[in-house]
Amino acid sequence: MADCEMLERCIFFNDKMASMPTMADMMKKKYCRGDNSKCARYMVCKKLGREAVPPDLTPSQTDRAEGLLSA
């Protein structure tokens, strides 16, 4: 599977995870280089636009993302 098209511009990984490269790599493998449809940030970005993605939303917070999408 190809890398997520949002990976290079994802503020979560490029800003929030910069000091934790090992953890970032593990999460990237699961969410960015795997099935990105399971990434909460990707879900919100695709439906509502990049500006609607909360900066503190983590890829695993799908319940929170679903709440944003249904609001």
C-alpha positions in Angstrom: 0.0 0.0 0.0 1.3 3.5 -0.8 2.0 6.2 1.8 -0.9 8.4 2.8 -1.0 11.5 0.6 -1.2 13.6 3.8 1.9 12.3 5.5 4.3 15.0 4.3 2.0 17.8 5.6 0.6 16.1 8.7 1.3 18.4 11.6 0.8 15.5 14.0 3.9 13.7 12.8 5.9 16.7 11.6 5.4 18.8 14.7 3.9 16.8 17.6 6.0 13.6 17.2 9.3 15.2 16.2 10.8 14.5 19.6 9.6 10.8 19.6 10.9 9.3 16.4 10.5 5.7 17.5 6.9 6.1 18.5 6.2 8.2 15.4 7.7 5.5 13.2 5.4 2.8 14.8 2.3 5.0 14.3 3.3 5.9 10.8 3.6 2.2 9.9 0.1 1.5 11.2 -1.8 4.6 10.0 0.3 6.2 7.2 1.8 3.3 5.5 -1.0 0.9 6.1 -4.7 1.5 6.0 -5.0 5.2 6.3 -8.8 5.0 6.4 -8.4 4.0 10.1 -6.6 7.3 10.9 -8.8 9.8 12.7 -6.9 12.7 11.3 -7.3 11.4 7.7 -11.0 10.8 8.3 -11.6 14.4 9.3 -9.4 15.9 6.7 -11.0 14.0 3.8 -14.6 14.9 4.9 -14.2 18.4 6.4 -10.9 19.7 5.1 -7.5 20.0 6.5 -8.4 23.2 8.5 -11.0 21.2 10.4 -8.5 18.7 11.9 -7.8 19.6 15.5 -4.1 19.9 16.1 -4.2 17.6 19.1 -6.2 14.9 17.4 -4.2 11.6 17.4 -4.5 9.0 14.6 -6.1 6.5 17.0 -8.9 8.8 18.2 -11.5 7.5 15.7 -14.4 8.0 18.2 -13.5 11.7 18.5 -13.2 11.9 14.7 -16.6 10.3 14.3 -18.1 12.9 16.7 -16.6 15.7 14.6 -18.0 14.2 11.4 -21.5 13.8 12.8 -21.6 17.3 14.4 
